[in-house]
Amino acid sequence: MTEKENLLRAIRHQNPEWVPNAFKIRQTVCFLDPPVVERPSGAGTDDWGVKYLFNAAAEDGSYPFQGDYVLSDITKWREQVRFPDVDAMDWSDIAEGWERKPIDLEAIDRDGRLVVGLVRIGVFERLYLLMGMENALINYIAEPEEIAALAGAIADYRIALIKKFTQTVKLDMIWYSDDWGTQSSLFVSPEIWRQIIMPHTKRIYDCAKELGLLVCQHSCGRIEAIFPDFVSLGPDIWNPCQPCNDLAALKKAFGDRICFFGGIDSQRIGRPDATPDEARDEVRLRMDQLAGVDGYIAAPSQTTAYRPEIVAAMFTEIDAYGKYPHVSPAGP
């Protein structure tokens, strides 16, 4: 069985032979980036007009400027928000991965690689980038109808982008990024998420499903309060499964309906004094919780600069421990 075949079996709950190892994922998955600037790599603006500053020490370097927001009045979003035009984009400029490396689309090994389209910065994130986090949180309460209408327009853009993407290149999956949680809770109440974010997320998923695509939802933070609602929308994968959630309980309740991707605690193994033995223990713990008989891709809960010996310990332990049927049942 090839790595791609085994990965698809894990995603589809079809008895994979081993737990897919995310450290090998770039050999199996071809991530494609569409020709839209959702976040500039340096100081400047994205294609929505949001301003970014740059600090080499910051995560990924660029970060949004706090102030001088695109949207100063939620009731005027129809005049103030400039939506990227998917038809005007140069679709010959599809690149590989977050690093946007040039790629020959015709040369992709489709037998050996899963082709995944990156759909960055979902509805929730785009809302606060346009008006600032504080203003967005206020508007969820003060102007729910207007912010819901804007959320719908952002989803319309995302849907148009996905359709154009699939017209240009054959995709197998979309990787949809929208961080809904902090370390301790959702950014907004579950009720607000259900009323404003959930319906438009469903529309985006439905579009992808109608096009025959798998859906991987990337959402950081503690989102367990809305997990039943999230799973009901029909995503295939959840990443990065941060352990601030009760991962064992979520796996027991929903493991037959969604594939877990991540979970290996980056806060534990990313410490300066973390040891390879701790990394191996952490891998085994998360596999015991999440692997079950299928539906798990082993990976750290965040991408960060792990020491080489920690990466090596994770890599080898995932392969050594992750052989079915020897993986322990889900949940301690």
Beta strands, then each sheet from edge to edge (+ up, - down):
strand 1: 29-33
strand 2: 44-45
strand 3: 51-54
strand 4: 62-64
strand 5: 95-96
strand 6: 114-119
strand 7: 173-177
strand 8: 214-218
strand 9: 237-239
strand 10: 259-264
strand 11: 296-300
sheet 1: 5+ 1- 6- 7- 8- 9- 10- 11-
sheet 2: 2+ 3- 4+
end
